C-alpha cells in the first residue's frame, strides 16, 4: 500500500463527506458512492464549511449505487445509519477487494458483527465519531464542532492498518484516539446514548435539561445507566460506577440540547433504535441481565414503528 | 330526602350529561353547572342520542361557574377529568350543603382522597363508569355503548345513600353494581387501564392489537400488569394472577381499538396521567414496591408534559 492509500466513502452524507475531506487533505485519493445526491456532487463536488477552513473537494471518482468500481479501494469507509431496512453488507459488497479494509464510522453497539460475519477475510476497523456536522443542501455540509475519532481493530487490538489510517486522519487535522478495546469504547459511549437518546424520543424530543429536571427524570437516567453498566459488565467490560455522577454533572453543565436521535425523530427521519438500544437489550437477554427500564423504552418505541408501518399501509 | 332527591351535575360533559339524563328519567330534578357550553345548554337543553332512546332533557337549572345555587342539592355528581390543573374541591365547594352527598364518576385510582379530605362532613360515593359516550357538539352527546356503574361508599361500605342512588339509576335504565370495596374495584379496573392507557400514549396512539403484537409487547403488558397487582396487594387488595391471562385473551378477542387516553392524546387533550398511573407509582413507593416498568412510562410521559409547558412559554 502506498503512503496515500485509496479511500472510498460509502454513504457520503454529512459525516462521510467530512471524513473524506480530511483524508483528501492528507493527500489520499478519495472517491464516493452517492445515493441521492449524485448529480450535485458529480457537478460541483462536495462543499464543506468548517472552523478548520474551507474543506470543499472534488472526489476522485463519484459513483452511484449499481456502478462498478475502477479498482477496489485500500480503505472502504462506511458511514450509513444502522437501520433495519438497510442491508449494509449488500451496500459495500460490490466495492470490496480482497485487501480492502472496512472502516465503520457509525453509532451504536454491536454494529460490527454483521459486517465482520459477511466478510471474514477483510479486516474491520471500528470508529466512534465525536462530531457536530450537518447537511445543509445537496453535497453541502456544515461542520459545526469537534471531529475526534476513537478507533480500533474489531473485535480488539490496534493493527498496522489502524495506525496508518489514524496517521492520515491526524495529518488531515483530526485527532484520533487508538484503542485496544473498541467495543469497550462503544459501551462507554452507550452509557450516555442508550439512556438519553431513546428517552428523549419517547418524550417527543425533550432536551437534556427537560429530561434531567422532570419529576423523576434524573433518577430514571440513573436507573437506565446502571442497567447499561450491568450489561456491559456481563459482556466483559467492567465500568466504574462513579461515571454515572460524572455524566449527570457533565450533562447539567452543558447548555440544554436535543441529541441526534431526538432531532431525527423531530424531523421524521428513522432512528437508530437497534444500534443504540435494541442491541443492548439483546445482549442483556443473552447474559440473563434484567433491564426493565431499558426494555420498557425499547418496546414502546417498537410499537411506534409498528404503528407507523400499519398506518402507512 | 324525598323519593326523588335533587341532583346537581358539575362538569356536565358527555359522561355527566348522560348520567344526568338517566336520573332525570327516574324523576329527579337535575341541574347542571356548565363551563364552556353554558349558552347552548341554556338555550336548547342537552341532546342525547342513545340506543336507550332519545334521552334529551332540559336541566331544571343551568348554572355556570361563579353562580350561586338556589338550594344545595341532595347529590352532587362530579364528572370532570382528574388533571393537575383542575382544583376539584374548589369546583364543588360553592354548591355543597351540609347534607349534600358527593358522587364521583371519574377514572383512576386514589382520586377520592382529595375530595374526602376537603369535605370531611360530606359522604363521598365513588363510581366507576363502563361506558362509551362522546360529545358531538355544544350540549350534544352521542351514547355509543354500555353505561354500567360500579358504586360504593368511600373508603368502603354500601350506605343507604348509595342504595338510594343505585335504585334511581336502575329506575332510569342503567345497571349498577354496588360494592363494599370500591377501592378494590378501582384497582381491578387499573389492571387494564394502568398498563394499556399510558403505553398506547407513549406509542403515539397505538391500538390494542399493535400493543400486543409488537415485538415484546405482550410481555411488557404482562410485566406492567404484574407490577400493578403487586402494588394492589401491598395496598391491601389481593388479586388472582390468572386475571393477567384472562385480560390478554379478552383484549385479543376484541376488535383492535384505541383507548380513551390514546384518543385524548391524539386529539391534543390533556391525559389523566396521575389518576391512572402516577397515583399507582406513588402508592408503590409508599409501600416500597419496585415498579421499574410503570415508572419508566410515568417519567417519560411527565417529560413530555414538561416539554409542552416549556415550549408554550
Interface residues (C-beta under 8 A of the other chain):
Chain A: X199 X202 X203 X204 X205 X206 X207 X210 X211 X213 X214 X215 X216 X217 X219 X220 X223 X292 X293 X295 X296 X297 X298 X299 X300 X301 X302 X303 X304 X306 X307 X310
Chain B: X199 X202 X203 X204 X205 X206 X207 X210 X211 X213 X214 X215 X216 X217 X219 X220 X223 X292 X293 X295 X296 X297 X298 X299 X300 X301 X302 X303 X304 X306 X307 X310
